[in-house]
Amino acid sequence: MSVSDETGTVTDGIIVTDAAAAKVRALLEQEGRDDLALRVAVQPGGCSGLRYQLFFDERSLDGDVVKDFDGVKVVTDRMSAPYLGGASIDFVDTIEKQGFTIDNPNATGSCACGDSFS
């Protein structure tokens, strides 16, 4: 089940805002690839214990959770999915900052860089 609202499409996993989906779509068009998905993963590391990884991937792994956000495929591996339930991925483009951000309600703490959490 998915529901659209002002911030994006809400599903039972990750939430991707319209701005983030549009940026992913633009990057894929720039690369001339329509066979890639945005993979969101959680890996050990960073100053808080866990860190996010976002990258384009053509692989399909056993147990992947795949969601479609207005034509953009977002993939999470089965080990990362529990850490990312309800997490919101956005894209900001301001004079101070440009890039993808992740707001994760499952994180109990994070570091100043915003790339690591616990």
N, C-alpha and C positions, 0 to 999 in steps of 0.2 A: 504494500500500500504506500502511496506517496501523496503528499499534499503540497500544493504550491502556496507560498505566501510572499510577502514583500522581500524577504531576505534570500529566498531560494527555494529549492525543493527539499522537503523534509522527509527522510525515510527512517527506517529502524536502525540506521548506522550513522555514517558520516553525513554531515550537511554541507553542501557546496553552494555558496552564494552565487547569484547571477553574475556578479563581477568576476569571481574566480573562474566560473565556467567559461565566460567570454574570453578571459585571458588565456586559458588553456586552449580553447578553440583557435585563437589567433596564433598561438605558438605552434600548434600542429599544422595550421595552414602555411605558416612561414617555413616550416620544415618540409612541406609537401607530403606529409604522411597522414593517412587516415586509418592506419592499422595499429596505432599506439593508444594505450590507455595511461591515465595518470595513476601511478601506483603510490599509495600512501602507506608507509610502514613505520613501525616503532622498532628501534634497535638499541641494544645496550650501549651506553656511552654518554658523553656530555658531562657537565659538572653536576647535574642533578640525578644522574643514574640512567635515564632513558632519553633518547633523542628522536626527533621526527626525521623521516626521509621522504621527500617527494621527488619522483622522477618518472620519465616516460618509459614504458615497458611494453614490449610486444609479446612477452611470455604469458602463459596461462598456467598457474600453479594449482596443484591439487588443494582443494579447500578454499580457493579464492572467493571473496565476497565481491561481487560486481554490481555496481549501481550506475544508472544512466541519469545524467543531469543535462537535459536539453541537448542531447546528442554527444555529450562528453562522457566517456567511460571512466569511472573511478574504481580502482581495484585495491582491495586490502587483503593481505594474506591472513590466514586463519589464526595465526599467533598474535598479530597486531590488532585484529578486530575488537577484542574485548577492551583494549586500552583506548579505542577511538569511538566507542558508541556515544553518539550525541555531540561529538566534536564538530566544530564549524570551521570550514576552510574559506577564507576570504582573500581577496586581492586588494591591496591598498596602493595608491599612487598619489603621494602627496610630495610637497617640497622637502619634507623631513624623512620620508621613508617610501620605498617602493619594494613590493614583493608580496609573497603569500604569507598569510598569518593563520595560525591555528588556535582557536579558543576551545580548550578541552576541559569539560566539567569533571573528568576523571582524574585530572592532575591535582595532586595534593600540594605540590610546590613546584616552582620553576626558577630558572636562573635569569639573570638580567638580559642575556642574549635572546631569550625567547625560543631558543632551539632545543632546550633540554628541560625535562620535567621529571617528577617522581610521583 
